[in-house]
Amino acid sequence: MAMIKRILNLFIKYDYPKDIQRQFWQWLAEPSHSEQKDEALGLIWNSINSEVTQSTLNSLQEVECKLGLMDNKIQRKRSIFIRFMKIAAVLLFLILSGLYTYIHISDTDDSVKFTECFVSEGELKKVLLPDGSEVIINSGSIIIYPEVQKGKQRSVYLNGEAYFNVVHNPDLPFVVKTDGVDVEVLGTKFNISAYSNDPDITTTLEEGKVKLNFKNKELRSLDLSPNDKTIYNKNSGQLINSRVSGKYIAAWRDGLLLFTDANIHTVLRAFERKYGVSVYLNSDKYEDAKLTVKFIHGETLKESLHVLAKIIPGLRYELEKDKLFIY
């Protein structure tokens, strides 16, 4: 369910090409994993914290007709709206944000086709892009890229973390688009972490040169040199620049989790992605903890929790199947 929630969050935050929007809505209407989709929509609704007004419900009925939700083929969607009006409001929020434009696109649309690569929690995946560039994708991540390159740049959409080895082409800049920062390169090796549920976007350059173009127009573009690391906080707009050792730039590729002065939320989010669990932090007494720790390849969740409990005095935890409770 955590992965489904991340997919839904991804499409709330991004304005994706029409072909991707069409595929997203088709996926959402499919009966597979219906309970997980419903639950994920409910969690997203709780984070929006809005009320369902009569105006919202009236608009919803109109959207139902536009989406064809009266059709027997996807009658299940209508039952979701009846049973979960708040969940329906989340869908309405998505739709009114402009993500349902695929409805108005003809079947003969010749727009660029896109490939999506979803990497589940606890897994890594290597992908070869059409231009020959290599991408190693971390767990709990999604990348979307065109099957055939068109236009004046090579674009990849990323939600999560990935390491890029980009083929040099001075005539076609390579751009990684994330929520908050676009990373522009010609040919280089770099790592970027940009999960939708993480306020920080971290870019680390191993080789070559990249330019960071921020969605926040108050910030100027920033050029990075090898071994530069930049952390951009989407909420505050704060930038933190530092230098790092090359061997630590993408240690996760070797199964390592490395943290330097990290807060507990950052560590627990990494646990969620690596071990495929949902973490519930039921205490604020660890908010001031700054954690510098290494979790090695092959360590189980219980072993990692044992290490965490050693460096955080008084930390208690309980593991129930795929749910981890921290007290």
TANORNOR-V796888 format. One record per residue. RES is the residue in one small letter. D_CENTER is the distance of its C-alpha to the mean C-alpha in Angstrom with 1 decimal. Layout:
# TANORNOR-V796888
res=(RES;RES)
d_center=(D_CENTER;D_CENTER)
This chain:
# TANORNOR-V796888
res=(m;a;m;i;k;r;i;l;n;l;f;i;k;y;d;y;p;k;d;i;q;r;q;f;w;q;w;l;a;e;p;s;h;s;e;q;k;d;e;a;l;g;l;i;w;n;s;i;n;s;e;v;t;q;s;t;l;n;s;l;q;e;v;e;c;k;l;g;l;m;d;n;k;i;q;r;k;r;s;i;f;i;r;f;m;k;i;a;a;v;l;l;f;l;i;l;s;g;l;y;t;y;i;h;i;s;d;t;d;d;s;v;k;f;t;e;c;f;v;s;e;g;e;l;k;k;v;l;l;p;d;g;s;e;v;i;i;n;s;g;s;i;i;i;y;p;e;v;q;k;g;k;q;r;s;v;y;l;n;g;e;a;y;f;n;v;v;h;n;p;d;l;p;f;v;v;k;t;d;g;v;d;v;e;v;l;g;t;k;f;n;i;s;a;y;s;n;d;p;d;i;t;t;t;l;e;e;g;k;v;k;l;n;f;k;n;k;e;l;r;s;l;d;l;s;p;n;d;k;t;i;y;n;k;n;s;g;q;l;i;n;s;r;v;s;g;k;y;i;a;a;w;r;d;g;l;l;l;f;t;d;a;n;i;h;t;v;l;r;a;f;e;r;k;y;g;v;s;v;y;l;n;s;d;k;y;e;d;a;k;l;t;v;k;f;i;h;g;e;t;l;k;e;s;l;h;v;l;a;k;i;i;p;g;l;r;y;e;l;e;k;d;k;l;f;i;y)
d_center=(14.0;11.1;9.2;10.7;9.7;6.0;7.2;9.5;7.5;5.8;9.5;10.9;9.5;10.3;13.7;13.6;16.8;19.2;19.0;15.3;16.1;19.0;17.3;14.8;17.8;19.8;17.3;17.2;21.0;21.5;23.2;21.3;19.4;20.7;21.1;17.5;16.4;19.0;18.1;14.4;15.7;18.2;15.9;14.1;17.6;18.7;16.2;17.5;21.0;23.0;26.2;27.1;30.1;32.7;31.5;28.0;29.6;31.9;29.1;27.3;30.5;30.6;27.0;27.9;30.7;28.6;26.1;29.0;28.2;31.9;32.0;32.8;30.3;27.5;29.7;27.3;25.0;28.0;28.7;25.2;26.0;29.4;28.3;25.3;26.0;23.3;20.7;22.5;22.1;18.3;18.7;21.2;18.9;16.5;19.7;21.4;18.5;19.5;17.2;20.3;22.1;22.2;25.1;27.3;26.7;29.5;29.2;30.7;27.9;27.8;24.5;22.4;20.8;17.3;15.9;12.6;11.8;10.0;10.6;11.6;12.0;14.9;14.9;14.7;15.3;17.2;17.2;20.0;19.3;22.2;23.5;23.7;20.9;19.3;15.7;15.0;11.6;10.7;10.2;7.4;5.7;6.2;8.7;11.2;14.7;18.2;20.7;23.4;23.2;24.8;25.3;25.6;22.3;19.9;16.5;13.1;9.8;6.9;3.1;4.3;8.0;10.9;14.6;16.4;20.1;21.0;24.3;26.5;27.4;28.9;29.2;25.5;23.0;19.7;16.8;13.1;11.5;8.7;8.7;11.9;13.2;14.4;15.8;19.0;21.0;24.1;24.0;22.7;20.7;17.9;14.8;11.7;9.1;6.5;3.9;4.2;6.9;8.5;11.1;11.7;10.8;13.1;14.8;17.7;20.3;22.4;24.6;25.5;24.3;21.3;21.1;18.4;18.6;17.3;16.6;18.8;22.2;24.1;22.7;24.3;22.8;22.8;23.9;23.1;25.6;25.3;24.3;23.0;19.9;18.5;16.3;15.5;15.0;13.6;15.9;19.1;18.8;20.2;20.2;21.2;22.6;24.0;25.3;24.2;25.9;24.8;24.7;21.9;19.5;17.5;19.4;16.6;17.9;21.0;19.6;20.1;18.2;19.8;19.7;22.0;22.8;19.5;19.4;19.2;15.9;14.2;16.3;15.6;11.8;12.6;15.1;12.9;10.8;14.1;16.4;14.7;16.1;15.5;16.9;19.1;20.5;23.9;25.4;25.1;27.6;25.2;23.6;25.8;25.3;24.3;23.4;24.3;24.0;23.4;22.5;23.9;23.2;24.4;24.4;23.9;22.1;25.6;26.5;23.6;24.3;27.9;27.1;25.0;28.0;30.3;28.8;28.2;31.6;31.8;28.4;28.7;26.3;26.7;24.9;25.3;23.9;20.1;20.3;20.9;22.8;23.5;26.7)
